[in-house]
Amino acid sequence: MKNKVLKTLEFNKIIDLLLELSQSHIGKKLILSSKIQTDLDKIQNLLDETDEAYRLIVKKTTPAISNIEDLSDDFKLLKIGRFFTAKKILEVFKLLNSSRYLKNITKEEKFSNDYPKLFSLLNGLNINLSLEKDIENCIISENDISDNASIKLKKIRKDIKIKNDLIRDKLNQIINTSDKLMENIYTLRDGRYVVPVKSEFKNSFKGIVHDQSSSGQTVFIEPIFIVELNNDLKKLQIEEEQEIEKILIEFSNRILENLPELILNISIIAKFDFILARARLAYNMDATKPLINKKGIIDLKSARHPLIDRKKVVAIDISLGDEFNTLVITGPNTGGKTVSLKTVGIITLMAQFGLMVPCTDNSKIAIFENIFADIGDEQSIEQSLSTFSSHMKNIIEIIKDVTENSLLLFDELGSGTDPEEGSGLAISILNYFLEKNIRTIATTHYSILKIYAMSTENVQNAAVEFDIEKLMPTYKLIIGISGKSNAFEISKKLGLSESFIINAKKFISKEDISFDKLVSNVDNKRKEYEKLVLKEKEILEKSTKTLQEYENKLEKFNKSKDKKVKKLQEFIEKSIYDTEKFCKEAIKEINKSKIKHDIKTAKKISEKILKRNDEFINSKKTALKTSNNLSNFNEPLILGEEVRVISLNENGYIQTLPDKNGNLQVKIGILKVNINVNDIFRIEKIIDDSNKEKSHIVSKSFIKSDHTYDTKIDVRGKNSIDAIYEIDKFLDDSFIANLNEVTIIHGKGTGVLRNNIVDFLKKHKLVKSFSFGNFNEGGNGVTVVKLK
């Protein structure tokens, strides 16, 4: 691709956005050196990489990359015998540290499956933990080497400290005793300790003069008796520098030994940084991964120009290369023709650079060897600044360089000269590229080009819409119709007298007027059709949403049904066990009772309990073992008949008759559920003596279709055994009825009945918790029970 085209389509601004999103110098360098790709497989690989990184960003798991410097030139110097400074060695540490961190990411669960491209890339990083840790321990900063870098360095620095302390002690003695000093301080000149001596004493103060103040009143002298100590200190400092250089050389040699691995790591991290920058740009633009092809097919859905504010840009649908190879876009100036042209160009470039594009899903983009654009320098949406001659110069160059696999973008083709001659040239140029099967998009406001597009095979019209009422473009692109200049309509809306417009129309040919009327009629029909489509779309979306809601409710309903069946089975088994246990305990209590003369009463209670137990067991087993099977009914089921669904504890109406397996459909409320005949009871309507219609279930069952459960039971005046018997049955029925809370009225009295009931409730399997009632509910004469 020519740089001129990249600049014309403003792709350089896309590069600037990528540079801002890159985290490292090496990543930025790679971005700047990367080219627009033309190989389909390479582009697909780039897009796959971007897509994987985009998914990382969406999951908020994007790894950070250190700002690694480009060490390429430094590595070259290393090869010819130079050694690294502490600063460069620290850059190598950052490289090693980042490499280890990024490679560890690939060890996370499912990373290799979810992000195969990124896994393959990062897994190629080389880890050198030994070198990384040694640098970390030895190089503190670019100006500071650790004492632990070598044994010799540690000893030298210890000697330097001792020597410094000795010199300072002697200097402090001078400061405290001499009256020849300008100030009672000592300082350094050229790395040697000196004191500030008054100029009049410079000859009497023994030592070496190193410096003088600008006023000449102070002379900085190294006292004679620390000269030797300063010499010793200087020697130690030289030894320290030599030892540090030796350490740096050793590290440089180790880096040189691992140079191929380090160079590879730089390449991998730079590429990964580039991929992340592409993904971040996609995230910021709400972009999608396009479908690329080599067939020359472009089909952009809701495409947005990436450099225009998302809140202001109008998305367009535009296609080329499938049903037609040439698209002629017409419409008024400032209507969005140029933006549409540039949108196609820059989005195509983005895709061929491995970038996701600001379109909706399943947008198609062709891969071109070249893109040529004649849009003019610094083309503005408001005004074209190009001239006819500059246009023709560009077109001549395009004709010379174009190949079949090219995309051509012409803005206001044939403009800048006599309209008739310009139109003729434009048609001639479009025909030339059409015959060569080259994908071309051209904008124009010439009417003859509209007719050309309508009458020429493999050429299609498109128009940018204009709102006559608001006197402004909508920037919406409509393929299949040609645009109008709308000069008369705009003038009339602005207040120009009707007489001027009538007179103006006299100077226009009847053919042009007829053509404009035809275009207007087509456009009006199109708008009516779009309204119908929009309305149908809204209805479809609403219906789809409603259907989805019902499906979700049905799914939830079926899951709830399964849970209820299981819960019911468990409850029945537990209830049978608890009832039998209660019977045995009741008999024991009777035997222990002091009221032995009331044997008949005790026996009667025992028989009542055992009878209740038998009834309970039989009713539960009947419900579960399908003794209610409809095949045992005297009459067949009919559509619309009301039945009771056992597992759901709900009434419903039959929608379909049982199949050979006994499966049928029952409607409960707004939901339709598929169940088996063994899961339903038939409900019959009967007329009692009072001539009122009631329902009952044809089977022995604990479920009654018209039963209303009471949430209170009154056992006042009953003995403990009778009361507990009734309470136990009451709790069972309440649980089956899905009641959450019930009330037991037992009165206050002596408290014996209340205490026995409390002891019973503590052991009951269905009781979640209980407490006495509030003051207005009866206080401790009432117990409120919460069920599980």
C-alpha positions in Angstrom: 0.0 0.0 0.0 1.3 3.5 -0.9 1.9 5.8 2.0 -0.2 8.5 0.2 -3.3 6.3 0.4 -2.7 5.5 4.1 -2.5 9.2 4.8 -5.5 10.0 2.6 -7.6 7.4 4.5 -6.1 8.6 7.8 -4.8 5.2 8.8 -1.9 7.0 10.5 -4.3 8.1 13.1 -5.2 4.4 13.8 -1.5 3.8 14.2 -1.4 6.7 16.7 -4.2 5.1 18.7 -2.3 1.8 18.8 0.9 3.5 20.0 -1.1 5.0 22.9 -2.4 1.6 23.9 1.0 -0.1 23.7 2.8 -0.6 27.0 6.4 -1.0 25.9 9.1 0.6 23.7 9.6 -2.7 21.8 5.9 -3.0 21.2 5.6 0.6 19.8 8.6 -0.1 17.6 6.9 -3.2 16.2 3.7 -1.3 15.5 5.6 1.4 13.6 7.5 -1.2 11.5 4.4 -3.4 10.7 2.8 -3.3 7.2 -0.6 -3.8 5.8 -0.9 -7.5 5.0 -2.2 -9.0 1.7 -1.9 -12.7 2.5 -5.2 -14.2 3.7 -3.7 -16.8 6.0 -1.5 -14.2 7.7 -4.4 -11.8 8.2 -6.6 -14.5 9.6 -3.9 -15.5 12.1 -3.5 -11.8 13.1 -7.3 -11.5 13.6 -7.4 -14.7 15.6 -4.7 -13.4 17.9 -6.6 -10.1 18.3 -9.8 -12.0 19.1 -8.1 -14.1 21.8 -6.6 -11.0 23.4 -10.0 -9.3 23.2 -11.6 -12.1 25.1 -8.9 -11.8 27.8 -9.7 -8.1 28.1 -13.4 -8.8 28.4 -12.7 -11.2 31.2 -10.6 -8.5 33.0 -7.6 -10.8 33.0 -5.2 -8.8 30.8 -1.6 -9.2 31.9 0.6 -6.1 32.4 3.8 -5.7 30.4 6.8 -3.8 31.7 8.1 -0.9 29.6 11.0 -2.9 28.2 13.6 -0.9 26.2 14.7 -1.9 22.8 18.2 -3.4 23.4 18.9 -4.4 19.8 21.7 -1.8 19.3 23.1 -2.6 22.7 23.3 -6.3 21.9 25.3 -5.5 18.8 27.9 -3.5 20.9 28.0 -6.5 23.3 29.1 -8.7 20.5 32.1 -6.5 19.7 33.4 -6.5 23.2 31.6 -3.7 25.0 30.1 -4.3 28.4 26.7 -3.3 29.8 26.3 -0.5 32.3 24.2 -1.2 35.4 21.3 0.5 33.7 21.3 -1.8 30.7 21.7 -4.9 32.9 18.6 -3.8 34.8 16.8 -3.6 31.5 17.8 -7.2 30.9 16.4 -8.0 34.4 13.1 -6.4 33.4 13.1 -8.5 30.2 13.8 -11.8 32.2 11.2 -10.9 34.8 8.5 -10.1 32.3 9.3 -13.3 30.3 8.9 -15.4 33.4 5.6 -13.7 34.4 4.1 -14.0 31.0 5.1 -17.6 30.6 3.5 -18.5 34.0 0.2 -17.2 32.7 0.1 -20.0 30.1 0.1 -22.5 33.0 -3.3 -21.3 34.2 -6.1 -23.8 33.8 -7.7 -24.0 30.4 -5.4 -21.2 29.0 -4.1 -23.4 26.2 -7.6 -24.5 25.2 -9.2 -21.0 25.4 -6.3 -19.1 23.9 -4.3 -21.4 21.6 -2.6 -18.6 19.6 -1.5 -16.7 22.7 -0.4 -20.0 24.4 1.8 -20.9 21.4 3.4 -17.5 21.4 4.0 -17.1 25.1 5.1 -20.7 25.6 8.1 -19.9 23.4 9.6 -17.5 26.1 12.8 -18.6 27.7 13.2 -18.5 31.5 16.7 -17.9 33.1 15.9 -17.7 36.8 19.6 -17.9 37.8 20.6 -14.8 35.8 17.4 -12.9 36.8 17.9 -13.5 40.6 21.7 -12.7 40.4 20.9 -9.3 38.7 18.2 -8.6 41.3 20.6 -9.3 44.2 23.6 -7.5 42.8 22.3 -4.4 40.9 20.3 -2.1 43.2 19.9 0.7 40.7 21.6 2.1 37.7 24.0 4.0 40.0 24.3 1.5 42.8 25.9 -2.0 43.0 25.1 -4.1 46.1 28.0 -4.9 48.6 27.0 -8.5 48.1 27.9 -8.4 44.4 31.3 -9.9 45.3 33.4 -10.7 48.4 36.1 -8.3 47.3 33.7 -5.4 46.7 32.3 -5.9 50.2 35.8 -5.8 51.8 36.8 -2.7 49.7 33.7 -0.8 50.8 34.4 -1.8 54.4 37.9 -0.4 54.2 36.5 2.8 52.5 34.2 3.3 55.4 37.0 2.9 58.0 39.2 5.3 56.1 36.4 7.9 55.8 35.7 7.7 59.5 39.4 8.2 60.3 39.6 11.3 58.0 36.4 12.8 59.5 37.7 12.3 63.0 40.9 14.3 62.2 38.9 17.0 60.4 36.6 17.4 63.4 39.6 17.9 65.6 40.8 20.8 63.3 37.3 22.3 63.2 37.0 22.3 67.0 40.5 23.8 67.6 41.4 26.1 64.7 40.5 29.8 64.5 41.7 30.1 60.9 38.6 28.6 59.3 35.9 30.6 57.6 33.3 28.1 58.7 33.5 25.1 61.0 32.8 22.6 58.3 34.7 20.3 55.9 33.8 19.5 52.3 35.0 17.8 49.2 37.0 19.1 46.2 37.8 16.6 43.4 37.0 13.7 45.7 39.4 14.9 48.5 38.5 16.3 51.9 39.2 20.0 52.4 38.4 22.8 55.0 37.5 26.4 54.2 40.4 28.6 55.4 40.4 32.4 55.6 42.5 33.8 52.8 44.8 35.7 55.2 45.9 32.4 56.8 46.5 30.4 53.6 50.3 30.6 53.9 50.3 29.7 57.6 47.8 26.8 57.3 49.8 23.8 56.2 48.3 21.8 53.4 47.5 21.7 49.7 45.3 24.3 48.1 42.5 22.8 45.9 40.1 25.7 45.3 39.2 29.3 46.1 35.8 31.0 46.5 34.6 33.5 43.9 35.1 36.3 46.3 38.7 35.2 47.1 38.1 35.4 50.8 38.0 31.6 51.3 40.7 29.1 50.3 39.8 25.3 50.3 42.9 23.5 51.7 43.6 19.8 52.2 45.3 19.6 55.7 48.8 18.2 55.4 48.2 15.5 58.0 45.3 13.9 56.0 46.9 14.0 52.6 48.2 10.4 53.0 44.8 9.3 54.3 43.1 11.0 51.3 45.6 9.2 49.0 44.7 5.9 50.6 41.0 6.6 50.2 41.4 7.5 46.5 43.2 4.2 45.9 40.4 2.3 47.6 37.8 4.2 45.4 39.8 3.2 42.3 39.8 -0.4 43.5 36.0 -0.2 44.0 35.5 1.1 40.5 37.7 -1.6 39.0 35.8 -4.3 41.0 32.4 -2.9 39.9 33.6 -2.9 36.3 34.7 -6.5 36.7 31.2 -7.4 38.0 29.5 -5.6 35.1 31.8 -7.4 32.6 30.9 -10.8 34.2 27.2 -10.0 33.9 27.7 -8.8 30.3 29.4 -12.1 29.4 26.5 -14.1 30.9 24.1 -12.0 28.9 26.1 -12.6 25.8 26.0 -16.3 26.4 22.2 -16.1 26.5 21.8 -13.6 23.7 19.7 -15.7 21.2 17.2 -16.5 24.0 17.0 -12.9 25.1 16.5 -11.6 21.5 13.7 -14.2 21.0 12.1 -13.0 24.2 12.2 -9.4 23.1 10.5 -10.4 19.8 7.8 -12.4 21.6 7.0 -9.7 24.2 6.9 -7.0 21.5 4.5 -9.1 19.4 2.3 -9.8 22.5 2.2 -6.1 23.4 1.2 -5.4 19.8 -1.6 -8.0 20.0 -2.8 -6.5 23.3 -2.8 -3.0 21.8 -5.0 -4.3 18.9 -7.4 -5.9 21.3 -7.6 -2.8 23.5 -8.5 -0.7 20.4 -11.2 -3.3 19.5 -12.6 -3.1 23.0 -12.6 0.8 23.0 -14.3 0.8 19.6 -16.8 -2.0 20.4 -15.4 -3.7 17.3 -15.9 -7.2 16.0 -13.9 -9.8 14.1 -14.7 -9.6 10.4 -15.1 -12.5 8.0 -12.3 -12.1 5.4 -12.2 -13.4 1.8 -10.3 -13.3 -1.4 -13.4 -13.1 -3.6 -13.6 -9.3 -3.6 -16.8 -9.3 -1.5 -17.4 -6.5 0.9 -20.5 -6.5 3.1 -20.2 -4.1 6.1 -23.1 -4.2 8.6 -23.6 -1.1 10.7 -20.1 0.2 9.9 -18.9 3.2 11.8 -16.0 5.4 10.9 -13.4 4.6 13.6 -12.2 8.2 13.9 -15.6 9.9 14.4 -17.1 10.1 17.9 -19.3 7.0 18.4 -22.1 9.2 19.9 -22.2 11.3 16.6 -21.3 8.8 13.8 -24.1 7.3 11.8 -23.6 3.6 11.1 -24.0 2.5 7.4 -24.6 -0.8 5.6 -22.6 -1.0 2.4 -21.8 -3.9 0.1 -19.7 -4.5 -3.0 -18.3 -7.4 -5.1 -21.1 -9.9 -4.8 -24.1 -8.7 -7.0 -22.2 -5.8 -8.4 -18.6 -4.6 -8.7 -19.2 -0.8 -9.1 -21.1 1.3 -6.6 -22.1 4.9 -7.5 -23.0 7.0 -4.4 -25.1 10.1 -5.1 -26.6 12.8 -3.0 -26.2 16.4 -1.8 -22.8 17.9 -0.7 -22.1 17.5 3.0 -24.4 14.6 3.0 -21.9 11.9 4.0 -20.8 10.5 0.6 -17.1 11.1 1.4 -17.4 9.7 4.9 -19.0 6.5 3.5 -16.1 6.3 1.0 -13.5 6.7 3.7 -15.3 4.3 6.0 -14.9 1.4 3.5 -11.3 2.3 2.9 -10.1 2.6 6.5 -12.1 -0.4 7.7 -10.5 -2.5 4.9 -7.0 -1.3 5.9 -7.8 -2.1 9.6 -8.8 -5.7 8.8 -5.6 -6.2 6.7 -3.6 -4.9 9.7 -5.1 -7.6 11.9 -7.5 -5.2 13.6 -11.1 -5.9 14.5 -13.5 -3.5 12.8 -16.3 -1.2 14.1 -19.1 -3.2 12.5 -21.6 -5.7 13.8 -21.0 -9.4 13.6 -20.6 -11.3 10.4 -19.4 -8.3 8.3 -17.4 -9.4 5.3 -14.2 -7.8 4.1 -12.2 -8.6 1.0 -8.4 -8.7 1.0 -6.9 -6.5 -1.6 -3.4 -6.2 -3.0 -3.8 -2.5 -3.3 -6.2 0.3 -2.4 -6.2 3.4 -4.4 -8.1 6.6 -3.4 -8.7 9.8 -5.2 -10.3 11.9 -2.4 -8.1 15.0 -2.4 -5.6 16.4 0.1 -7.1 17.0 3.5 -10.6 16.2 2.2 -13.3 17.8 4.4 -16.8 16.7 4.9 -18.0 20.2 4.4 -16.0 21.2 1.3 -13.9 19.5 -1.4 -10.6 21.3 -1.9 -9.4 19.2 -4.8 -9.2 20.5 -8.4 -9.9 18.8 -11.7 -6.3 18.6 -12.7 -5.2 17.1 -9.4 -8.0 14.6 -9.7 -6.9 13.6 -13.2 -3.3 13.3 -12.1 -4.2 10.8 -9.4 -6.5 8.9 -11.8 -3.8 8.5 -14.4 -1.4 7.1 -11.8 -4.1 4.7 -10.6 -4.7 3.5 -14.2 -1.0 2.8 -14.5 -0.6 0.9 -11.2 -4.0 -0.8 -10.7 -4.4 -4.6 -10.7 -7.5 -6.7 -10.8 -7.3 -7.4 -7.0 -7.6 -3.7 -6.1 -10.1 -1.5 -4.4 -10.7 1.9 -6.0 -12.3 4.9 -4.1 -13.2 8.0 -6.1 -14.7 11.1 -4.5 -16.7 13.4 -6.9 -15.4 11.6 -10.0 -15.3 14.0 -13.0 -15.9 17.2 -10.9 -14.0 20.4 -11.2 -14.8 21.0 -14.9 -17.7 21.3 -17.3 -20.5 19.0 -16.0 -21.2 17.4 -19.4 -17.6 16.7 -20.1 -16.9 15.7 -16.5 -19.8 13.2 -16.6 -18.5 11.7 -19.9 -15.0 11.2 -18.5 -16.4 9.7 -15.3 -18.5 7.1 -17.2 -15.5 6.3 -19.4 -13.3 5.8 -16.4 -15.8 3.7 -14.5 -16.4 1.5 -17.6 -12.6 0.9 -17.9 -12.4 -0.4 -14.4 -15.7 -2.3 -14.7 -14.4 -4.2 -17.7 -11.3 -5.2 -15.7 -13.5 -6.6 -12.9 -12.0 -4.1 -10.4 -14.1 -3.2 -7.2 -14.9 0.5 -7.4 -16.8 3.0 -5.3 -17.4 6.5 -6.7 -19.3 9.5 -5.3 -21.0 12.0 -7.6 -23.9 14.4 -7.8 -24.2 14.2 -11.6 -27.6 13.0 -12.8 -26.1 11.2 -15.8 -24.1 9.0 -13.5 -27.3 8.0 -11.7 -28.8 6.9 -15.0 -25.5 5.1 -15.9 -25.7 3.1 -12.7 -29.3 2.2 -13.2 -28.8 1.1 -16.8 -25.4 -0.7 -16.6 -25.1 -4.3 -15.6 -22.9 -5.0 -12.6 -23.2 -1.3 -11.4 -25.4 -0.2 -8.5 -26.7 3.1 -7.3 -26.6 4.3 -3.7 -27.8 7.5 -2.0 -27.1 9.4 1.2 -30.4 10.3 2.8 -31.5 13.9 3.3 -34.2 15.1 5.7 -36.2 17.7 3.9 -38.1 18.7 7.0 -34.9 19.4 9.1 -32.9 20.6 6.1 -30.0 18.4 7.1 -28.5 15.1 6.0 -29.1 12.0 8.0 -25.8 10.5 6.8 -27.6 7.2 6.2 -26.5 5.3 3.1 -29.2 3.5 1.1 -28.1 1.0 -1.6 -30.4 0.5 -4.6 -31.6 4.1 -5.2 -30.0 7.3 -6.5 -29.8 10.5 -4.5 -31.3 13.9 -5.3 -29.8 17.3 -4.9 -33.1 18.5 -3.3 -32.2 22.1 -4.4 -35.8 23.1 -5.1 -37.2 21.6 -1.8 -34.4 23.2 0.3 -34.9 26.6 -1.3 -38.7 26.4 -0.7 -38.2 25.4 2.9 -35.8 28.3 3.4 -38.5 30.8 2.1 -37.7 31.3 -1.6 -40.8 32.4 -3.4 -42.7 29.6 -5.3 -42.6 31.7 -8.5 -38.8 31.4 -8.6 -39.0 27.6 -8.3 -41.6 27.3 -11.0 -39.5 29.5 -13.3 -36.4 27.5 -12.5 -38.1 24.2 -13.5 -38.7 25.6 -17.0 -34.9 25.5 -17.6 -34.7 21.8 -16.8 -35.4 19.2 -19.4 -38.6 17.1 -19.1 -36.5 14.0 -18.9 -34.6 15.2 -15.9 -37.8 16.2 -14.2 -39.4 12.8 -14.9 -36.3 11.1 -13.7 -36.3 13.1 -10.4 -40.0 12.2 -9.9 -39.2 8.6 -10.5 -36.4 8.7 -7.9 -38.7 10.5 -5.4 -41.4 7.9 -5.9 -38.9 5.0 -5.4 -37.6 6.8 -2.3 -41.1 7.2 -0.8 -41.9 3.6 -1.4 -38.6 2.6 0.2 -39.4 4.6 3.3 -42.8 3.0 3.6 -41.2 -0.4 3.2 -38.6 0.4 5.9 -41.4 1.4 8.3 -43.2 -1.9 7.7 -39.9 -3.8 8.1 -39.2 -1.9 11.3 -42.7 -2.6 12.7 -42.4 -6.3 11.8 -39.0 -6.4 13.4 -40.4 -4.9 16.6 -43.2 -7.4 16.7 -40.8 -10.3 16.0 -38.5 -9.1 18.8 -41.3 -8.8 21.2 -42.7 -12.2 20.3 -39.2 -13.8 20.6 -38.7 -12.1 24.0 -42.1 -13.4 25.2 -41.4 -16.9 23.9 -38.0 -16.9 25.6 -39.7 -15.8 28.9 -42.2 -18.7 28.6 -39.5 -21.2 27.8 -37.5 -20.0 30.8 -40.5 -20.3 33.0 -41.3 -23.8 31.7 -37.7 -24.9 32.3 -37.8 -23.5 35.8 -41.3 -25.1 36.3 -40.1 -28.6 35.2 -37.0 -28.4 37.4 -39.3 -27.3 40.3 -41.6 -30.3 39.5 -38.8 -32.8 39.8 -37.6 -31.3 43.1 -41.2 -31.4 44.5 -41.6 -35.1 43.5 -38.4 -36.0 45.2 -39.2 -33.9 48.2 -42.7 -35.6 48.4 -41.2 -39.1 48.3 -38.7 -38.2 51.0 -41.4 -36.6 53.1 -43.7 -39.7 52.8 -41.0 -42.1 53.9 -40.0 -39.9 56.8 -43.7 -39.3 57.8 -44.3 -43.1 57.9 -41.3 -43.6 60.0 -42.2 -40.7 62.4 -45.8 -41.8 62.7 -44.9 -45.3 63.6 -42.4 -44.0 66.1 -45.0 -41.7 67.6 -47.4 -44.6 68.0 -44.9 -46.6 69.9 -44.0 -43.7 72.1 -47.6 -42.9 72.8 -48.3 -46.5 73.9 -45.3 -46.3 76.2 -46.7 -43.2 77.7 -50.1 -44.8 78.2 -48.5 -47.8 80.0 -46.6 -45.4 82.3 -49.7 -43.3 82.9 -50.9 -43.1 86.5 -54.5 -43.1 85.3 -54.6 -46.9 84.8 -58.4 -47.0 85.2 -58.8 -45.2 81.9 -57.7 -48.2 79.8 -60.6 -47.9 77.4 -59.7 -44.3 76.6 -56.0 -45.3 76.0 -57.0 -48.2 73.8 -59.3 -46.0 71.8 -56.5 -43.4 71.3 -54.1 -46.1 70.2 -56.5 -47.5 67.7 -57.2 -44.0 66.3 -53.4 -43.4 65.9 -52.9 -46.8 64.2 -55.9 -46.2 61.9 -54.5 -42.8 61.0 -51.2 -44.3 60.2 -52.7 -46.9 57.9 -54.7 -44.3 56.1 -51.7 -42.1 55.7 -49.5 -44.9 54.4 -52.2 -46.1 51.9 -52.9 -42.6 50.6 -49.2 -41.8 50.1 -48.4 -45.2 48.5 -51.5 -44.8 46.3 -50.2 -41.5 45.0 -46.7 -42.7 44.3 -47.4 -46.2 43.0 -49.8 -44.9 40.4 -52.9 -46.6 41.7 -54.6 -43.7 40.1 -53.6 -44.8 36.6 -56.1 -43.4 34.1 -56.3 -46.8 32.4 -58.3 -47.9 35.5 -60.9 -45.2 34.9 -64.2 -46.2 33.6 -64.3 -43.5 30.9 -61.5 -42.2 28.6 -60.0 -38.8 29.0 -61.3 -35.9 26.8 -59.6 -32.7 25.6 -60.1 -29.8 28.0 -60.9 -32.0 30.9 -59.8 -30.8 34.3 -57.3 -33.0 36.2 -55.0 -32.8 39.2 -51.2 -33.1 38.6 -49.9 -35.0 41.6 -46.2 -34.0 41.4 -47.0 -30.3 41.0 -50.0 -30.2 43.4 -51.9 -28.1 40.7 -55.0 -28.4 38.6 -54.8 -28.2 34.9 -56.6 -28.9 31.6 -55.8 -31.7 29.1 -54.3 -30.3 25.8 -53.4 -33.6 24.1 -54.7 -37.2 24.6 -52.2 -39.8 25.9 -50.0 -41.5 23.3 -49.0 -45.2 23.3 -46.6 -44.5 26.2 -49.2 -42.7 28.3 -47.6 -39.2 27.8 -49.9 -36.2 27.4 -49.8 -32.4 27.7 -51.6 -30.5 30.4 -52.0 -26.7 30.6 -51.5 -25.1 34.0 -52.2 -21.4 33.9 -50.2 -20.1 30.9 -47.7 -23.0 30.9 -48.0 -26.3 29.1 -46.3 -29.3 30.7 -45.6 -32.8 29.4 -46.4 -35.5 31.9 -47.5 -39.1 32.1 -51.1 -40.4 32.9 -49.7 -41.9 36.1 -49.0 -38.4 37.4 -52.7 -37.2 37.3 -56.0 -37.6 39.1 -59.3 -37.1 37.3 -61.5 -34.4 38.8 -65.3 -34.9 38.6 -68.0 -32.3 39.1 -70.9 -33.5 41.3 -74.1 -31.9 42.5 -74.8 -32.2 46.3 -78.1 -31.8 48.1 -77.8 -28.1 48.3 -77.6 -28.0 44.4 -74.1 -26.6 44.5 -71.4 -27.9 42.2 -68.3 -29.3 43.9 -65.2 -31.2 42.8 -63.7 -34.4 44.0 -60.9 -36.6 42.9 -61.5 -40.1 41.6 -59.0 -41.9 43.7 -57.9 -42.2 47.3 -55.6 -39.3 47.7 -54.5 -36.7 50.3 -55.0 -34.0 47.7 -58.4 -32.3 47.3 -58.9 -29.9 44.4 -61.1 -27.5 46.4 -59.5 -27.8 49.8 -58.5 -24.6 51.7 -56.0 -25.2 54.4 -56.5 -23.5 57.8 -53.4 -22.0 59.3 -54.6 -22.4 62.9 -55.5 -25.3 65.1 -57.2 -25.0 68.5 -56.5 -27.8 71.0 -57.7 -26.0 74.2 -59.5 -28.4 76.6 -57.9 -31.5 75.1 -55.6 -33.9 76.9 -52.0 -34.0 75.8 -52.3 -37.2 73.8 -55.3 -36.1 71.8 -53.9 -32.7 71.3 -50.5 -34.0 70.0 -52.2 -36.5 67.7 -54.2 -33.7 66.1 -51.3 -31.3 65.9 -49.1 -34.0 64.2 -51.8 -34.5 61.5 -52.2 -30.8 61.2 -48.5 -30.3 60.6 -48.4 -33.0 58.0 -51.3 -31.5 56.1 -49.8 -28.0 56.4 -46.5 -29.1 55.0 -48.2 -30.8 52.0 -50.1 -27.6 51.4 -46.8 -25.7 51.2 -47.6 -23.6 54.2 -44.7 -21.8 55.8 -46.2 -20.8 59.1 -49.0 -22.1 61.3 -50.5 -21.3 64.7 -51.3 -23.7 67.6 -53.8 -22.4 70.2 -53.3 -24.3 73.4 -54.2 -21.8 76.1 -52.3 -20.9 79.2 -53.9 -22.9 82.0 -51.5 -24.8 84.2 -48.9 -25.0 81.4 -48.9 -28.8 81.2 -50.4 -29.0 77.7 -48.2 -26.2 76.5 -45.0 -27.8 77.8 -46.0 -31.2 76.3 -46.6 -29.6 72.9 -43.3 -27.7 73.1 -41.5 -31.0 73.8 -43.2 -32.6 70.9 -42.4 -29.7 68.5 -38.7 -29.9 69.5 -38.5 -33.4 68.0 -40.8 -33.0 65.0 -39.0 -33.4 61.7 -41.1 -30.8 59.8 -40.6 -28.0 62.3 -38.0 -25.4 61.5 -38.5 -23.2 64.5 -41.3 -22.1 66.9 -42.0 -19.4 69.4 -44.9 -18.1 71.6 -47.2 -15.5 70.0 -47.0 -11.8 70.5 -49.1 -10.1 73.1 -51.9 -9.2 70.6 -51.8 -12.9 69.3 -52.4 -14.5 72.7 -48.9 -14.5 74.3 -47.8 -17.8 75.7 -51.2 -19.3 75.1 -50.3 -19.6 71.4 -47.3 -21.1 69.7 -46.3 -20.0 66.2 -44.6 -22.7 64.2 -42.4 -22.2 61.1 -42.2 -25.3 58.8 -39.3 -26.4 56.8 
